[in-house]
Amino acid sequence: MNDIIKNSIGETLRNIRKSNLLNVAEVSKNTGINKDTIYRYERGKGNDLEVLSKLLEYYQIPDFIIFFNKVYDNCHKK
């Protein structure tokens, strides 16, 4: 996967978290995902679909299609 897509995935996750007025500590506490793992995903370095799925569920994004449409839109804003 190229860096533009990876970075867009991370940026999209970060934007979703921030738009919900959440900090990483809150997300970590409520999902059981380590804070460092969340930061890694927000930097575009995550690679486990189970973790991504858990984050999307917490952010109330019902499926990958909706999320990746946001990623696609984010890639094309630049």
N, CA and C atoms as an extended XYZ file, in Angstrom:
234
Properties=species:S:1:pos:R:3:atomname:S:1:resname:S:1:resid:I:1 pbc="F F F"
N         0.862       -1.173        0.000 N   MET     1
C         0.000        0.000        0.000 CA  MET     1
C         0.904        1.229        0.000 C   MET     1
N         0.556        2.213       -0.785 N   ASN     2
C         1.443        3.373       -0.864 CA  ASN     2
C         1.261        4.313        0.331 C   ASN     2
N         2.253        5.163        0.516 N   ASP     3
C         2.284        6.045        1.683 CA  ASP     3
C         1.143        7.049        1.697 C   ASP     3
N         0.691        7.493        0.539 N   ILE     4
C        -0.415        8.454        0.493 CA  ILE     4
C        -1.669        7.840        1.102 C   ILE     4
N        -1.953        6.605        0.751 N   ILE     5
C        -3.141        5.932        1.289 CA  ILE     5
C        -2.970        5.679        2.784 C   ILE     5
N        -1.808        5.183        3.193 N   LYS     6
C        -1.558        4.927        4.612 CA  LYS     6
C        -1.718        6.202        5.430 C   LYS     6
N        -1.126        7.274        4.946 N   ASN     7
C        -1.228        8.548        5.662 CA  ASN     7
C        -2.664        9.052        5.703 C   ASN     7
N        -3.399        8.848        4.635 N   SER     8
C        -4.791        9.267        4.598 CA  SER     8
C        -5.643        8.462        5.576 C   SER     8
N        -5.356        7.166        5.704 N   ILE     9
C        -6.064        6.341        6.686 CA  ILE     9
C        -5.815        6.905        8.084 C   ILE     9
N        -4.552        7.185        8.389 N   GLY    10
C        -4.220        7.741        9.699 CA  GLY    10
C        -4.860        9.087        9.947 C   GLY    10
N        -4.792        9.951        8.968 N   GLU    11
C        -5.385       11.280        9.100 CA  GLU    11
C        -6.897       11.195        9.266 C   GLU    11
N        -7.524       10.294        8.542 N   THR    12
C        -8.971       10.114        8.643 CA  THR    12
C        -9.348        9.626       10.043 C   THR    12
N        -8.598        8.661       10.569 N   LEU    13
C        -8.867        8.180       11.936 CA  LEU    13
C        -8.715        9.308       12.949 C   LEU    13
N        -7.650       10.084       12.830 N   ARG    14
C        -7.405       11.205       13.738 CA  ARG    14
C        -8.532       12.238       13.632 C   ARG    14
N        -8.951       12.548       12.413 N   ASN    15
C       -10.030       13.529       12.227 CA  ASN    15
C       -11.336       13.046       12.837 C   ASN    15
N       -11.628       11.767       12.680 N   ILE    16
C       -12.856       11.211       13.267 CA  ILE    16
C       -12.801       11.323       14.786 C   ILE    16
N       -11.659       10.935       15.365 N   ARG    17
C       -11.518       11.015       16.826 CA  ARG    17
C       -11.693       12.450       17.311 C   ARG    17
N       -11.010       13.375       16.658 N   LYS    18
C       -11.075       14.770       17.083 CA  LYS    18
C       -12.457       15.374       16.853 C   LYS    18
N       -13.118       14.993       15.776 N   SER    19
C       -14.458       15.542       15.522 CA  SER    19
C       -15.461       15.052       16.559 C   SER    19
N       -15.138       13.929       17.204 N   ASN    20
C       -15.972       13.422       18.297 CA  ASN    20
C       -15.502       13.936       19.653 C   ASN    20
N       -14.542       14.875       19.619 N   LEU    21
C       -14.000       15.508       20.825 CA  LEU    21
C       -13.447       14.483       21.815 C   LEU    21
N       -12.752       13.509       21.276 N   LEU    22
C       -12.154       12.448       22.089 CA  LEU    22
C       -10.640       12.589       22.086 C   LEU    22
N       -10.015       12.238       23.212 N   ASN    23
C        -8.564       12.155       23.213 CA  ASN    23
C        -8.161       10.690       23.166 C   ASN    23
N        -6.895       10.450       22.906 N   VAL    24
C        -6.416        9.082       22.731 CA  VAL    24
C        -6.613        8.267       24.011 C   VAL    24
N        -6.425        8.890       25.164 N   ALA    25
C        -6.597        8.168       26.431 CA  ALA    25
C        -8.025        7.644       26.576 C   ALA    25
N        -9.012        8.459       26.194 N   GLU    26
C       -10.413        8.024       26.273 CA  GLU    26
C       -10.679        6.848       25.340 C   GLU    26
N       -10.183        6.956       24.122 N   VAL    27
C       -10.390        5.883       23.141 CA  VAL    27
C        -9.731        4.602       23.647 C   VAL    27
N        -8.531        4.729       24.162 N   SER    28
C        -7.814        3.574       24.683 CA  SER    28
C        -8.581        2.911       25.827 C   SER    28
N        -9.039        3.711       26.755 N   LYS    29
C        -9.778        3.195       27.913 CA  LYS    29
C       -11.055        2.469       27.486 C   LYS    29
N       -11.754        3.031       26.523 N   ASN    30
C       -13.055        2.477       26.120 CA  ASN    30
C       -12.977        1.342       25.110 C   ASN    30
N       -11.830        1.198       24.446 N   THR    31
C       -11.694        0.122       23.458 CA  THR    31
C       -10.754       -0.988       23.909 C   THR    31
N        -9.910       -0.682       24.892 N   GLY    32
C        -8.907       -1.650       25.306 CA  GLY    32
C        -7.708       -1.696       24.372 C   GLY    32
N        -7.637       -0.737       23.448 N   ILE    33
C        -6.514       -0.650       22.525 CA  ILE    33
C        -5.455        0.257       23.152 C   ILE    33
N        -4.223       -0.199       23.173 N   ASN    34
C        -3.118        0.548       23.739 CA  ASN    34
C        -2.991        1.917       23.058 C   ASN    34
N        -2.679        2.954       23.844 N   LYS    35
C        -2.541        4.304       23.293 CA  LYS    35
C        -1.494        4.366       22.173 C   LYS    35
N        -0.379        3.661       22.365 N   ASP    36
C         0.666        3.670       21.331 CA  ASP    36
C         0.152        3.080       20.023 C   ASP    36
N        -0.706        2.074       20.124 N   THR    37
C        -1.288        1.466       18.929 CA  THR    37
C        -2.197        2.466       18.223 C   THR    37
N        -2.988        3.199       18.987 N   ILE    38
C        -3.871        4.216       18.396 CA  ILE    38
C        -3.040        5.281       17.697 C   ILE    38
N        -1.995        5.763       18.367 N   TYR    39
C        -1.114        6.753       17.733 CA  TYR    39
C        -0.486        6.192       16.455 C   TYR    39
N        -0.070        4.921       16.493 N   ARG    40
C         0.532        4.297       15.312 CA  ARG    40
C        -0.466        4.286       14.148 C   ARG    40
N        -1.708        3.939       14.424 N   TYR    41
C        -2.733        3.931       13.373 CA  TYR    41
C        -2.972        5.340       12.841 C   TYR    41
N        -2.972        6.319       13.728 N   GLU    42
C        -3.202        7.704       13.295 CA  GLU    42
C        -2.023        8.270       12.509 C   GLU    42
N        -0.877        7.626       12.589 N   ARG    43
C         0.278        8.016       11.768 CA  ARG    43
C         0.347        7.206       10.485 C   ARG    43
N        -0.645        6.349       10.261 N   GLY    44
C        -0.674        5.556        9.036 CA  GLY    44
C         0.204        4.331        9.095 C   GLY    44
N         0.508        3.861       10.301 N   LYS    45
C         1.410        2.724       10.461 CA  LYS    45
C         0.695        1.463       10.937 C   LYS    45
N        -0.620        1.509       11.076 N   GLY    46
C        -1.368        0.344       11.538 CA  GLY    46
C        -1.549       -0.671       10.432 C   GLY    46
N        -1.634       -1.951       10.822 N   ASN    47
C        -1.773       -2.970        9.788 CA  ASN    47
C        -2.670       -4.137       10.197 C   ASN    47
N        -3.410       -3.988       11.261 N   ASP    48
C        -4.272       -5.065       11.741 CA  ASP    48
C        -5.736       -4.646       11.549 C   ASP    48
N        -6.439       -5.367       10.683 N   LEU    49
C        -7.831       -5.011       10.406 CA  LEU    49
C        -8.736       -5.188       11.628 C   LEU    49
N        -8.369       -6.068       12.537 N   GLU    50
C        -9.167       -6.252       13.757 CA  GLU    50
C        -9.133       -4.983       14.602 C   GLU    50
N        -7.962       -4.378       14.725 N   VAL    51
C        -7.838       -3.131       15.487 CA  VAL    51
C        -8.607       -2.024       14.782 C   VAL    51
N        -8.435       -1.919       13.477 N   LEU    52
C        -9.163       -0.903       12.715 CA  LEU    52
C       -10.664       -1.099       12.880 C   LEU    52
N       -11.115       -2.320       12.808 N   SER    53
C       -12.534       -2.623       12.968 CA  SER    53
C       -13.039       -2.196       14.350 C   SER    53
N       -12.238       -2.441       15.370 N   LYS    54
C       -12.606       -2.067       16.738 CA  LYS    54
C       -12.701       -0.545       16.878 C   LYS    54
N       -11.767        0.164       16.269 N   LEU    55
C       -11.812        1.631       16.300 CA  LEU    55
C       -13.055        2.151       15.579 C   LEU    55
N       -13.330        1.599       14.408 N   LEU    56
C       -14.495        2.051       13.645 CA  LEU    56
C       -15.788        1.763       14.399 C   LEU    56
N       -15.846        0.627       15.051 N   GLU    57
C       -17.030        0.304       15.850 CA  GLU    57
C       -17.198        1.324       16.974 C   GLU    57
N       -16.110        1.660       17.643 N   TYR    58
C       -16.177        2.646       18.719 CA  TYR    58
C       -16.604        4.015       18.191 C   TYR    58
N       -16.121        4.377       17.005 N   TYR    59
C       -16.480        5.658       16.400 CA  TYR    59
C       -17.851        5.615       15.721 C   TYR    59
N       -18.536        4.511       15.850 N   GLN    60
C       -19.873        4.299       15.297 CA  GLN    60
C       -19.909        4.462       13.777 C   GLN    60
N       -18.892        3.913       13.140 N   ILE    61
C       -18.845        3.845       11.682 CA  ILE    61
C       -19.162        2.399       11.340 C   ILE    61
N       -20.328        2.149       10.747 N   PRO    62
C       -20.847        0.787       10.646 CA  PRO    62
C       -20.078       -0.175        9.743 C   PRO    62
N       -19.320        0.327        8.784 N   ASP    63
C       -18.585       -0.620        7.944 CA  ASP    63
C       -17.387        0.038        7.284 C   ASP    63
N       -16.539       -0.803        6.719 N   PHE    64
C       -15.308       -0.333        6.081 CA  PHE    64
C       -15.587        0.541        4.870 C   PHE    64
N       -16.676        0.291        4.172 N   ILE    65
C       -16.972        1.067        2.957 CA  ILE    65
C       -17.134        2.549        3.293 C   ILE    65
N       -17.879        2.843        4.331 N   ILE    66
C       -18.061        4.244        4.746 CA  ILE    66
C       -16.715        4.854        5.120 C   ILE    66
N       -15.927        4.116        5.891 N   PHE    67
C       -14.623        4.621        6.300 CA  PHE    67
C       -13.719        4.866        5.095 C   PHE    67
N       -13.624        3.891        4.213 N   PHE    68
C       -12.716        4.051        3.082 CA  PHE    68
C       -13.211        5.078        2.066 C   PHE    68
N       -14.488        5.366        2.041 N   ASN    69
C       -14.974        6.501        1.251 CA  ASN    69
C       -14.437        7.804        1.831 C   ASN    69
N       -14.385        7.891        3.170 N   LYS    70
C       -13.805        9.070        3.825 CA  LYS    70
C       -12.310        9.164        3.518 C   LYS    70
N       -11.632        8.027        3.541 N   VAL    71
C       -10.206        7.993        3.213 CA  VAL    71
C        -9.989        8.477        1.779 C   VAL    71
N       -10.806        7.961        0.869 N   TYR    72
C       -10.716        8.353       -0.542 CA  TYR    72
C       -10.916        9.861       -0.688 C   TYR    72
N       -11.946       10.382       -0.045 N   ASP    73
C       -12.212       11.825       -0.102 CA  ASP    73
C       -11.017       12.602        0.454 C   ASP    73
N       -10.460       12.098        1.540 N   ASN    74
C        -9.321       12.750        2.172 CA  ASN    74
C        -8.101       12.756        1.243 C   ASN    74
N        -7.885       11.681        0.530 N   CYS    75
C        -6.766       11.601       -0.426 CA  CYS    75
C        -6.906       12.620       -1.535 C   CYS    75
N        -8.117       12.889       -1.935 N   HIS    76
C        -8.340       13.763       -3.094 CA  HIS    76
C        -8.543       15.226       -2.722 C   HIS    76
N        -8.462       15.559       -1.453 N   LYS    77
C        -8.522       16.956       -1.035 CA  LYS    77
C        -7.188       17.639       -1.264 C   LYS    77
N        -6.155       16.833       -1.354 N   LYS    78
C        -4.792       17.389       -1.421 CA  LYS    78
C        -4.391       17.694       -2.836 C   LYS    78
